[in-house]
Amino acid sequence: MKNEYTAVVIQDGDWWVGWIEEVPGVNCQEKTYEELKKSLMVTLKEALEFNRKDALEAAGERYREEKIAV
């Protein structure tokens, strides 16, 4: 299953700035729109992996994972 997220993108002078609506802290700034999209994807993947590892460490040894769709 492939998840989709929403990027908010604006051009501010010579820079392109963007962030992911659904994941706080995922924001980037690049010189081109294409570079911004790539940077947002990389940063989002890193943030999701970090959050996943952090959540599993906090759960300890006795946990189960449940898929939740909204």
C-alpha positions in Angstrom: 0.0 0.0 0.0 1.3 3.4 -1.0 0.5 6.3 1.3 -0.1 9.8 -0.1 0.6 13.0 1.7 -0.1 16.6 0.8 2.7 19.1 0.2 2.1 22.8 0.6 4.4 24.6 -1.8 5.1 28.3 -2.3 7.7 30.3 -4.2 9.3 32.9 -2.0 11.6 35.1 -4.1 14.3 32.9 -5.5 13.4 30.0 -3.3 10.8 27.2 -3.3 9.5 26.4 0.2 7.3 23.4 1.1 6.0 21.3 3.9 3.9 18.2 4.5 0.5 19.0 5.9 0.1 15.7 7.7 3.5 15.4 9.3 4.8 18.3 11.5 8.4 19.2 11.1 8.7 18.0 7.5 9.7 21.2 5.6 12.3 22.1 3.0 13.6 24.9 1.0 15.3 24.6 -2.4 16.2 26.7 -5.4 14.0 24.8 -7.9 10.5 23.2 -7.7 11.9 19.8 -8.8 14.6 19.9 -6.1 12.0 20.8 -3.5 9.8 17.9 -4.4 12.7 15.5 -4.2 13.9 17.0 -0.9 10.4 16.7 0.6 10.1 13.1 -0.4 13.5 12.2 1.2 12.7 14.2 4.4 9.3 12.7 4.7 10.7 9.1 4.4 13.3 9.9 7.0 10.7 11.4 9.4 8.3 8.4 9.0 11.1 5.9 9.6 12.4 7.9 12.7 8.8 8.1 14.1 8.2 4.4 13.5 11.5 3.4 15.3 10.7 5.8 18.1 7.2 4.4 18.5 8.4 0.8 18.6 11.1 1.6 21.1 8.5 3.3 23.3 6.2 0.3 23.1 8.8 -2.1 24.6 8.7 -5.8 23.8 5.0 -6.6 24.2 3.1 -4.8 21.5 1.2 -5.6 18.3 0.7 -3.5 15.3 -2.7 -2.7 13.8 -3.4 -1.2 10.4 -5.8 1.8 10.6 -7.3 3.4 7.6 -9.1 6.8 7.6 
